[in-house]
Amino acid sequence: MADRITIVGGGLVGALLGTVLAKRGMDVHIFERRPDMRAASMSAGRSINLAMSDRGLRALEVAGIADDIRAISIPMHGRVMHDVQGNQTYQPYGREGEFINSVSRGELNKTLLTVAERHGVKVTFEARCTDIDFKTGTTTFALPNDETVVVEADVVFGADGAYSAVRGRMQMVDRFNYSQTYLEHGYKELHIPPDAAGAFQLEKNALHIWPRKSFMMIALPNLDGSFTLTLFFAHEGDPSFQQLRTREAVTQFFDEQFPDAVPMMPTLIDDFFTNPESSLVMVRCFPWVMNDKIALIGDSAHAIVPFYGQGMNCGFEDCRILIECLDHHNNEWGPALASYQRLRKPAGDGILDLALDNFIEMRDKVADPRFLWRKKIEAWIHAEFPDRFIPLYTMVTFSSDIPYNEARRIGLEQDVLMEELMSIPSVVSDWTSDDAKQAMRDVMMQRPTITIASGSPA
Ligand SMILES: Cc1cc2nc3c(=O)[nH]c(=O)nc-3n(C[C@H](O)[C@H](O)[C@H](O)COP(=O)(O)OP(=O)(O)OC[C@H]3O[C@@H](n4cnc5c(N)ncnc54)[C@H](O)[C@@H]3O)c2cc1C
């Protein structure tokens, strides 16, 4: 008999997980708390988008839908920084052909659910997990009209996000470690519509950043010619959301801080007071697996802040590596889940730390001339010595073979190297000179090639 799998949560990760397990012949049932977002009666609202990079796409390849998702994505080849005068500076993300993709969260989730059903996954909406028996794998769901359903399964996945009910139940088990931290900063989504001709008002193939040291705003393009903006800002203090409680205060703040964006935001005031001020949470926990039959995946296992654009990518990578673990252990769940946890827990911790580091880089350093100088030198070293130096952003975003924790370890070592190179006198005076390049080559020749611990079970 096929393995019976219960997945709690039909968000991005739960829906993808359903497909990859059903493709192995398993009997998969997803239970999702919300109504079906594909129902015509539900308004899609304004688009909220996500950056999808190589790790996410590689996992979608396993599900056979990477091309479908590419078709509804907009490539972003670099960052455009906007200073307070409205001057723009462009910085490519990687080499030619290396880019990230802006994709609508709603469209992606709908596509993933449809693909899952096409592979035979059953999906029950408006079913909220209220209890789980870790010994038997029996899960209880509350349905509308006070009905309850109890479901037996061989394996249960908690793919129910940052405020996971499955994880909440695990917290009651002895020796379960858990930490939850809120960032001082929250976020609010805003909007730039297309112009009167329906065209993009900013460069379409880029992620736009307005870095302002203690806060920042970003914009990602949507297929309809609009941009979704996100203001990351402290909840309290000076400056903060707390200070922006009147139309006048919001207008003055945006005019001062984002003067080039304001003329493109006709609904700024309405959006500002209608859209929620949301919080940002980080969660670490362990173990992710209990009794060889209950496992956490995606944000339920590792909720991170969004500053590397990797939360979903990491969750999708969890799915891919889980499948590799099943392959490696001939579909035996006990050893496969143990391998999954051994490989993915350090990766989850790694990206949590990287995402936090990147907040400082995005809001503060991207506007710093020394940072831009360093990025140019890094690109040159990478081109000259590709097996001895890989920029951190490249390892995280354009590689799916370097585990996040390894990327962080190597990145920290490379920070030390960069400080050394950037203090060579000829590099300080003109890094493009022959002398400077030779001096850097001499240092690089002494370095070993990079060795990377595998993130796969084989
Ligand atoms: C502002 C912001 C920007 C982001 N940008 C990016 C980005 O650019 N790139 C990127 O890779 N990641 C990004 N992320 C992270 C990304 O959104 C998450 O990592 C991703 O949504 C995690 O997917 P998930 O399926 O694990 O959880 P979720 O998407 O939260 O899905 C969980 C699902 O479980 C359901 N559920 C919850 N409780 C229950 C229950 N008790 N019973 C049944 N169902 C339940 C929920 O309704 C939901 O559908 C961003 C996050 C934020 C906040």
The ligand as an ORCA input file, in Angstrom:
! r2SCAN-3c Opt
* xyz 0 1
  C       7.808     40.625      3.461
  C       8.316     39.281      3.053
  C       9.003     39.151      1.859
  C       9.506     37.904      1.477
  N      10.209     37.810      0.315
  C      10.741     36.617     -0.044
  C      11.476     36.503     -1.252
  O      11.655     37.479     -1.996
  N      11.998     35.283     -1.584
  C      11.834     34.189     -0.781
  O      12.356     33.117     -1.130
  N      11.133     34.267      0.365
  C      10.578     35.447      0.745
  N       9.847     35.540      1.892
  C       9.673     34.328      2.718
  C       8.525     33.458      2.213
  O       7.330     34.204      2.181
  C       8.351     32.247      3.126
  O       9.595     31.656      3.385
  C       7.424     31.227      2.497
  O       6.136     31.772      2.332
  C       7.365     29.987      3.369
  O       6.449     29.073      2.819
  P       5.716     28.043      3.765
  O       4.827     27.249      2.865
  O       6.699     27.340      4.622
  O       4.834     28.942      4.751
  P       3.589     29.861      4.369
  O       3.761     30.469      3.050
  O       3.369     30.733      5.558
  O       2.391     28.820      4.268
  C       1.884     28.161      5.403
  C       0.479     27.707      5.096
  O      -0.017     26.951      6.203
  C      -1.336     27.359      6.471
  N      -1.591     27.093      7.896
  C      -1.117     27.782      8.965
  N      -1.562     27.230     10.107
  C      -2.333     26.169      9.751
  C      -3.069     25.202     10.494
  N      -3.118     25.216     11.827
  N      -3.753     24.253      9.814
  C      -3.718     24.199      8.448
  N      -3.040     25.107      7.696
  C      -2.356     26.067      8.343
  C      -1.372     28.834      6.113
  O      -2.689     29.277      5.857
  C      -0.485     28.870      4.888
  O      -1.205     28.663      3.693
  C       9.317     36.764      2.301
  C       8.616     36.895      3.502
  C       8.123     38.142      3.885
  C       7.388     38.257      5.190
*
